[in-house]
Amino acid sequence: MHRPVLYQEIIHALRPRQGGHYVDATLGAGGHAQGILRASQPDGSLLGLDVDPEALAIARQRLAPFGERAILVRASYTTMVEQLQALSWEQVDGVVLDLGVSSMQLESTERGFSFKYDAPLDMRFDPENPESAAYLVNTLPEAELADLISRYGEEHKARRVAHAIVQARPIGTTRQLSQVVASVTSGGRPGIDPATRTFQALRIAVNRELEALEQVLPQAISVLAPQGRLAVISFHSLEDRIVKQFIRQEIRDCLCPPKQPICTCGHKASLVEITRTPIRPEEAEVKENPRSRSARLRIAEKRA
Ligand SMILES: C[S@@+](CC[C@H](N)C(=O)[O-])C[C@H]1O[C@@H](n2cnc3c(N)ncnc32)[C@H](O)[C@@H]1O
């Protein structure tokens, strides 16, 4: 099975120990979870969360040898606090967030995450989410679609793309969408499919990925024990910016404007930054798994 991105670095960062409690908030195929459970032998425990039932089924099989040490729940990581309360785990020693889409999801020929395969335009991590990519593409007003593609895809030709989409409606498949996008975005960077940015934008919007990330970060801090660690892997600059700004805010004691003589906000630092600059995969990893090229790992520690 494919080794998860920045695997060694995550395990090293979390320093799993006997009897420790960990959360893998983006379980996927369970690669990071397996590493944490192995490194916290014989009695460390892990709560694994994912909204994708297919991912959970694979992780369940992979983690079965760990028995009750691995508790796997189909739930959004935005409910982390609630999930831990249900287990009566007051604090945990580490939280991992490996954001975005998994290789498994991307390589699925049916789930519509990739323009490489012709499939229904779906892109939902959670199949119970009522809004698929097809729903957004076929119902959003042109201006909203343009805004979404520009903001989440950082696509300079977003207006043109949105206009072409609206003209071509209804669009039901990944191939149809990539052809429409290609018709107005030719001449981009060599080797990069012109539909890349639009697909990324739709996936982020369908799964409300940035909102979910903003919700989970404060929850992760609130559940960490002193000196517990948070490790976050992001795959694009929008995610990384949110993680970086959050950590930079949480390592400061006061968030008042710089010229204000007395602190009125009362904010207290909750984190220590472990990685000033994010850890990136080594060349060998990128060679083996080209998707890891854009990965960035940030680590922070709960203050003692
Ligand atoms: C990059 S993959 C994780 C891969 C995993 N680390 C491994 O070792 O196989 C990200 C996973 O997060 C899941 N996910 C996305 N949004 C989620 C959310 N809000 N709550 C829980 N899981 C989510 C996706 O379904 C996907 O399986």
The ligand as an SDF file (V2000), in Angstrom:
LIG
                    3D

 27 29  0  0  0  0  0  0  0  0999 V2000
   -4.8660   13.0550    2.4620 C   0  0  0  0  0  0  0  0  0  0  0  0
   -6.0590   11.9380    3.0130 S   0  0  0  0  0  0  0  0  0  0  0  0
   -5.3590   11.2160    4.4510 C   0  0  0  0  0  0  0  0  0  0  0  0
   -4.4820   10.0440    4.1890 C   0  0  0  0  0  0  0  0  0  0  0  0
   -4.0420    9.3510    5.4640 C   0  0  0  0  0  0  0  0  0  0  0  0
   -3.1900   10.1930    6.2670 N   0  0  0  0  0  0  0  0  0  0  0  0
   -3.3490    8.0250    5.2290 C   0  0  0  0  0  0  0  0  0  0  0  0
   -2.3610    7.7610    5.9240 O   0  0  0  0  0  0  0  0  0  0  0  0
   -3.8050    7.2400    4.3960 O   0  0  0  0  0  0  0  0  0  0  0  0
   -7.3000   12.9800    3.6880 C   0  0  0  0  0  0  0  0  0  0  0  0
   -8.5200   12.2490    4.2140 C   0  0  0  0  0  0  0  0  0  0  0  0
   -9.2720   13.2000    4.9680 O   0  0  0  0  0  0  0  0  0  0  0  0
  -10.6360   12.9290    4.8040 C   0  0  0  0  0  0  0  0  0  0  0  0
  -11.4070   14.1340    5.1510 N   0  0  0  0  0  0  0  0  0  0  0  0
  -11.5960   15.2470    4.4160 C   0  0  0  0  0  0  0  0  0  0  0  0
  -12.3450   16.1350    5.0770 N   0  0  0  0  0  0  0  0  0  0  0  0
  -12.6340   15.5680    6.2780 C   0  0  0  0  0  0  0  0  0  0  0  0
  -13.3670   15.9970    7.4170 C   0  0  0  0  0  0  0  0  0  0  0  0
  -13.9620   17.1820    7.4690 N   0  0  0  0  0  0  0  0  0  0  0  0
  -13.4350   15.1640    8.4720 N   0  0  0  0  0  0  0  0  0  0  0  0
  -12.8350   13.9440    8.4550 C   0  0  0  0  0  0  0  0  0  0  0  0
  -12.1320   13.4890    7.3940 N   0  0  0  0  0  0  0  0  0  0  0  0
  -12.0360   14.2840    6.3230 C   0  0  0  0  0  0  0  0  0  0  0  0
  -10.7510   12.5100    3.3500 C   0  0  0  0  0  0  0  0  0  0  0  0
  -11.9240   11.7560    3.1270 O   0  0  0  0  0  0  0  0  0  0  0  0
   -9.4510   11.7070    3.1450 C   0  0  0  0  0  0  0  0  0  0  0  0
   -9.6800   10.3430    3.3480 O   0  0  0  0  0  0  0  0  0  0  0  0
  1  2  1  0
  2  3  1  0
  2 10  1  0
  3  4  1  0
  4  5  1  0
  5  6  1  0
  5  7  1  0
  7  8  2  0
  7  9  1  0
 10 11  1  0
 11 12  1  0
 11 26  1  0
 12 13  1  0
 13 14  1  0
 13 24  1  0
 14 15  1  0
 14 23  1  0
 15 16  2  0
 16 17  1  0
 17 18  1  0
 17 23  2  0
 18 19  1  0
 18 20  2  0
 20 21  1  0
 21 22  2  0
 22 23  1  0
 24 25  1  0
 24 26  1  0
 26 27  1  0
M  CHG  2   2   1   9  -1
M  END
$$$$
